[in-house]
Amino acid sequence: MSVALSDLVSYLDGYLKIDEVPDYPNAMNGLQVEGAPDVRRIAVAVDACLATIAGAALWGGDLLIVHHGLFWGPRTPMIGMAYRRFSALVRHRIGVYSAHLPLDVHPDVGNNIQLARALNIPLDGTFGKFENIDVGVHGAIDIDRDEIMERLRNALGIEPRILPHGLWQASRVGIVTGGGGSLIAEAAEADIDTLITGEGPHYTAIEAEEYGMNVIHAGHYATETVGVKALAAHLAEQFGVETEFIDHPTGL
């Protein structure tokens, strides 16, 4: 089966609330590169890079849906790395659709909610303000630190690292996938004693110690694989198209 690219983009824009969820100025959520007019195969990946573009091309994908798109900083000439990526997309007629914060915070296929479900952590609130939205979630659960670490290993296939500055027995766990380590102060305001995120700046180790909080780093990449996988499953069910996750871990 196939779906018109225009219909698919219109559906994704509405489902992910692309025009409603704020993001960084140059994130450019939505369709970033136009590809084949009819989409039979959708590849998904965390990052739009040469490796995932090559993987999508090898699989025969018509569209690559990513969490981190092609554009972030100021506009640059289409030369060097930018040209190599774009020319590969054009050569293989692969479109690119990007959803950054809209995918993080989505109530069904979002990175945060999907990781919480994978860890069997019930949620009852949000925290961590970015413009007019909260980017983190939290919930009450009686669980020890070792059990959280084991659940992360099983869910993501990684070895998490912990800053063990809180109580051994957690009672409120917060989740912000990706680079959410800078939200320790906001987590403390929400009475979170254990924060799960992807990574954090050096200074946040001191913050965790002084706030008396457990902070678990499970990898920026790993914690953001869950959203694109869930979105792929949703689109396969919605449109009957084939989907494939293109795995390209960064080690971070």
Buried (B, 14 or more C-beta within 10 A) or exposed (E): EBBEBEEBBEBBBEBBBBEEBBBEEEBBBBBBBBBBEEBBBBBBBBBBBEEBBBBBBEEEBBBBBBBBBBBEEEEEEEEEEBEEBBEBBEEBBBBBBBBBBBBBBBEEBBBBBBBBBBBEBEBEBBBBEBEEBBBBBBBBBEBEBEEBBEBBEEBBEBEBEBBBBBBEEBBBBBBBBBBBBBBBEBBBEBEBBBBBBBBBEEEBBEBBBEBEBBBBBBBBBBBBBBBBBBBBBBBBEEBEBBBBBBEBEEEE
